[in-house]
Amino acid sequence: MSVKRTGQLGFGEVGLARRSGSAALERVSVLVDWAGFERTLAGLREAGPGRPGYRPLLLFKALLLQAWYGLSDAELEFRLGDSLAFGRFVGLSLEDEVPDHTTLCRFRNRLVRDRLLERLFAELDDQLEGAGLVLKQGTMLDATLIETQAAGRRGPGEARVDPDAAYARRSGKPGSTHGYKAHVGVDQGSGLIRSILTTPANVNDTVPADALIRGDEKAVLGDAAYHTHARQAALKVQGVKPRLMRRPNKHHPTLPPRLARLNRLIARRRAAVETTFATWKRRMGLNGIRYIGLTKASGQMLMVAMAFNLRRWAALQPV
């Protein structure tokens, strides 16, 4: 299909954009090599009749804004037409027609269906490493529960609208969460997300842990949920330091002083990973999974991870 020509700003719009645009978005626009993402998205250009379609890169940037600010499709459509900073970031001028929420939804579903989000995440990871921001001193493992918003709440024994979501108790808090769990591997020092997997909420943290380990880090840090003798031995064989907290068991109800001291050291070093989830939920407005099914939930979390990494890039390397 033909592609809309967008983003031709007038002289007045350029000056106004400089005054009213978001500083962080401006930094991201300059730092990122968007051509790399455009090459990944090139296959989405389909020939066919009808009016010109939007450039895939424009729609992808719009979805990044959606994840960055915790917007619904309808809210994103409104902000693209209302905010000059949003329009400037994606490449829309005041005279350009804004993509509607159905267009944005179809594009996101296409990214999920064609497994392009994983490739886009890998492209961003390569650019971050090329910029020298990925330190590889250690990978901090952790997970957080995210309640589903796409289905009404149901009792544990009743039929659910979302068959992939599950119940899990919140650690140290009363009640339970119905939804999903995001498992992350975060680069120690930079705070960048290097790996992310989404599972139903009832999947134990340790199950997907090995898939979060990249293999090029010097150490792996995690709380006691991640410690197994097999994982510790495998990391040592790979030359990676296993910094995994220990927990008492029925044979040793009290940890010896050496292990207790080790736990305290690991806890202090891996505490930074909590900043990731705090940013998601408090600053990026991630208050739930918006879509039904594990595949779409995973897609949402990949977009959140990419938007988060762009925030960190702008903070770590301002221009």
N, C-alpha and C positions, 0 to 999 in steps of 0.2 A: 504494500500500500504506500501511497505518497505520504510524506512527512510534513507536518506543519512547520513553517519558519517562525520561530519565536525568539524573544529576548532582545529585539532591536530597541534599545533604550534611547529616548530623546535626551537632549542636553539637560533639560530641566530635571528629568528623572535621575540622571547620573548624579547630579549635585545633591538632590534630595535623598538618594539612596545612601550617599556617604554620611549624611547627617542622621538618618533614621534607622539604618541597617544594624543588625546585630553584629557586634565586634567578633564574637566567636564564629559566626557563620562566615564572615569575611575572611577570617584566618583559615578556616577549613577550605574555603573555595580556592585559596592560593596554594595551600600545602599539598592538596591531593592531586595526583595525576589522574584526572577523570578519563583520559583516553584509555587507560587500562580497563576501567569498568565498562566503557563504551564498547570495547572489543568483546568483552564477555557477553554483553547484551545484544550484540549485532544480530544474532540469529532470531531475535524477536521481530525483526522487520519482515512483515509478510506482504507479498503482493496481492492485490485484490481490489475490487471496486469500492466505491464509497468515498466519503470526504477524507481529507488528509488526517492521518493519525498523529499522536504526539510522539516525540522522540523518546525511545526507551530510557535514555539517561535522564531526561527531565522527570519522567514518572518515578524512576528509582530515587532520584534526589528528593522528590516529594515524600516518598515512603520513609526516607531517612528522617525528614522533618517530623513526620508522624510519630516515629519512635522516639525522637529526641524530646518532643514536647507532650507525649502521651495523648494523642488526639484520635478521635474516631474518624472514619472516612468522611462523614458529613462535616465535622469540624475542620478537617484538613482542607476540604474543598473551600470552605468559607475563608480560612486563613490565607490560602493561596491568592484569593481575590482581594482580601482586605489588607494584608501585610506586604509592604514594599520590600522588606527584608526577605520574606519568604519567596516572593516573585523573583527577586534578584538572584537568590541562591539557586533556584531551579532553572532560571533562564526565561522568565516571563516578563514582558513589559506591561504597562498599564493598559495597552490596547489589545493584548492577547487574550484569547478565550481561555478560561481556566478549566482544566479537566474536572469533570464531575465525579461524584463519589462512586458511581458504578464503573467508570473507566479505571479509577484507582484500584477498586476491588478486583476487577478482572485482571489487571496487570499483576497485582500481588499474587493472585491465584495461579497465574501463568508462571511466575517465578518459582512458586512452590512446586507446581506440577513438573516443571522441567529441571528441577534440582539445581537451579541457578544460584540460589542464595548461598549454598555451600561454596561455590566457585567465587562469588563476589566477596565472601568473608575471607577466602584464601588470598584473593587479590589485595585486599586491604592489609592483611597480615604481612604479605610480601613487601608492601610499600612501607609499612611501619618498621619492618626489619631493615629495609634499605635505608631508611632515615636514621638508623642507629638507635632507635628508641627501645627495642626489645633487648633487655639486659641478659636474660637467660641465667641469672644467678640462682633462680629457683622457681618452681611452679607451686602456687598456693591453691590447694583444692578446697572447695566448699560447695554448698548447695542451698537453695532457698525455695520455699513453697510459694506458689502463686495460684490464687483462687481463680476458678473459671467464672467469667461473666456471661458466657454464651448460653448458659443453661440455668434454669431455676434451681434453687437448692432442693435437694431430695433427702429423705432419710436413708440411712445405710442399707436398709432392706428393700427400698423401693426402686422402681425403674428410673433410669437416668436419661436425660436428653442427650448428653455427651457420653457415649459408651467408653471412650478412652480415658476420661478423667477418673480419678480415684480419691479416696479419703485418706488422710494422714493426720496424726496428732502433731500439734505444734510443740516443739521442745520448750519446756518451761512455761507454757501458757495453757490455759484451759480451752477445751473445745477442740475441734478438728477443722481441717481445710479440705475442701473438695476442689480438686484441680490438678495441677501439674507441679513438677519440680525441675528447676533449672540447675544443672550441674556445670560448674565452671572450673577452668584452670587459668589462674591469673599470674602474670609475670611479676615476680618479686622485684620491687624497686620502682618499676614504671607503672604498675597497676593496670596494664593493658590485658584484655581478655585474649588468651591465645587459643582457647578451646571452649566449646559449649555444647552441651547435650541436654535435651529436654525429655523427661519421662513422666509417666503418671506419678502422682504424688506419693504413692505407697512404695515406690522403688527405693530400696536402701541406698544410702550414699555410696557405699563401697562398690556396688554392682558396676556402674559405668566408669569407675575411677581410672582404670588402666587406659581407657580410650582418651582420657583428658591429658595424659602425660605425653609430651612431645618427643622426649628422648634426647634432646639437645640441651636440657637444663642441667645445672650442676647439682640441684637438690630438689626433692619433692617434699612439701610441707603440708600436713593435714592433721586434723584432730583424731581422736581415738577411733572414730567410725571408719577411718581409712586403713587402720593398721591390720595387716595379716602377715603371718610369717612368710607366706609365699610371695607376697608383694615386696616385702622388705628384702628377701633374698634375690628376687629378680632385679630390683633396682641396683643392688650392689654389684651384680654380674654386669650390668650395663655401665657401671662406673658412676652411678647417680647416688648421691647421699640420701638415704631414707630418713627424713625428719618427720616421722609419724608418731603422734602421741600414743602413749600406752594407757591401758585401763586395767584395773584390778579384775581378778577372776576368782572363782570359787577355791582354787588352789592357793592363790596369793591375794587375799582380800585387801591387803594394804601394799601399795607400791613401795619398793625400797627407796631410800633417799636419792640415790643416783637417778632413777627413772622419774621421780617426782620433780627433781631439779631440771631434768631434760624437758619434761612437759611444760614447765614454766617458761623455759627459753623458747620452745617452739611456739607456745601460745602468744608470746609477745611479738614474734616475727611474723606470724601468719594473721595477726589481728587486722592488718591492713586490708585483707580481702573483704572484710565487712563493709568497707567503704564502697565497694562495687554495688552491693545490694542496696545500701542506703541511697546512693545516687540514683539507681533505677527507680526506687519507690518514692523518694522524697523530692528529687529534683527533676526527674524525667517523667513523673506521673504514671509509672507502671503500677496500676492498681488491680490488674487482673488480665487473664487470657480472654481475648475478645472473640475467638473463633472456635468452632467445634471440631474436635479431632486432633490427634497427636501430631499429624503431619503439619496442619496449619498452625498449631501451637508452637511447634518447633520453628516454623518460619517466622512467626512473630518474635521469638526470642533471638533468632539470628539477626533480625533487623535491630532489635534493642542492643545486642552486643556490638554491632557495627556502629550504631549511633553513639554508644558509650565510648568506643575506641576513638571516634572522631573528636569527641569532647576532650578526651585525654590528650590526643595529639595536639589540639589547639592549646591546651594548658601547658604541655611539656615543651612545645616548640613554637612559641608565638612568633609572628612575623612582624 
